[in-house]
């Protein structure tokens, strides 16, 4: 039940007496739909205040039942008040002030372009249209001299439509604000939760590149020998660039480093969670030579002293040193070598060193390995050519061809991509295989069943053998196997000489199938020439 009352307070008078005084207006105490006790200032009239209390109690009961909008009071507040509360909530989560300012500025700009004043005015289609129509604007300060006095005129320069990446950043900020409204109990649902970003691959305007190892050395040499720039000496800049390349630390992370952040015994550097992007403690290893240089550079500083005086525009400082080293800020492909490109160089150098992708992801502190491999890993000059040269030589002979060449039976094979050599077999068997095999049409024997083969001086003997299990009966045609056995001494070309076996050799059997009358004997006076034989070479 709602109650109506007047606030009472004790007041001490000038004479020292204490009196009790009541407030002029009546107050209301009731319980809302969430069960929280609320107190509201009513009117000077008790009856009017009682009616207001009854109305508030009724609304609380209906809201608890889901009949009445429980977010009515939040819908009646202007959006700029909600945005300011959103800013304070982000700062309370220990976000960086620069990040908070960027997000809130983007939200306010979109709402201004759309003309939104209250929460119920927000429409997803109008938000998407407004973001697509945003244009890049930069503040230009022009110095003018009027009446002998210098005056500054601030103007805005239009650089054209925003990029796809910037489009997604604006949409992400608006979605983040609407999600906070729901989580804080100020709205029932987000009107832009279904909106999605555009494809950033279709509109890349500031792609970064990784520096080649020789370019990094030239940059360090130029910075070491260069003059003071942006409040840093040449030695400090060279050490800053080297540490950025070897650790992959971002600009703000490098700026947060102190003398106590380095452990020179274990060769590590530590970044506090408040300065890392993922809000986690980062402990990264250092090279021993780099740790020695850092120890020498920070030897005269207190533990709480900053390690580097990193300027706000570190990219401009790096650009000056790149010019001194003769390195282009934008390469032929339109990629930039700004300060964050040093982090890209870290990922590329780790990948080129042969480190496991999971190790590279851990050192880069990425939650997704696709981000490490696709965005922060670049190909150095000559790596693709070296990879192609590492492919197997397809012009080399196959295993089968190598075995055939070793035994001298490679007539059926050949090397892929090369003309087939017909002189290979005669080269391996100069005594037994004449060029183009002319001896196959003129081999003869002396007329005896075992004799010397003409034209082949090293052959031991020839013999005529009947097929097994066959008897030559009758006057019909039959077939006989003519075999040439030999040589008795090693023949060059069939196989290499084996140490210790100089007096041994392989036995080669050359077979011809000869058809003719069974009664035709092999006699000297009836010697026949083998003219239509097909040799079958087998090594036994």
Secondary structure, 3 states (H helix, E strand, C coil): CCEEEEEEEEEECCCCCEEEEEEEEEEEEEECCCCCEEEEECCCCHHHHHHHHHHHHHHHHHHHHCCCCCCHHHHCCEHHHHHHHHHHHHHHCCCCHHHHHHHHHHHHHHHHHHCCCEHHHCCHHHHHHHHHCCEEEEEEEEEEEECCEEEEEEEEEEEEECCHHHHHHHHHHHHHHHHHHHHCCCCCCCCCCCCCCCCHHHCCCCCECCCCHHHHHHHHHHHHHCCCECCECHHHHHHHHHHHHHHCCCHHHHHCCEHHHEECCCCEEEECCCCCCCCCCEEEECCHHHHHHHHHHCCCCCCCCECCCCCCCHHHHHHHHHHHHCCCCECCCCCECCCCHHHHHHHHHHHHCCCCHHHHHHHHCCCCHHHHHHCCCCCCCCHHHHHHHCCCCCCCCCHHHHHHHHHCCCCCCCCCCCCCCCCHHHHHCCCCCCHHHHHHHCCCCCCCCCCCCCCCCCEEEEEEEECCCCCCCCCCEEEEEEEEEECCCCCCCCCCCCCCCCCCCCCEEEEEEEEEECCCCCCHHHCCCCCCCCCEEEEC
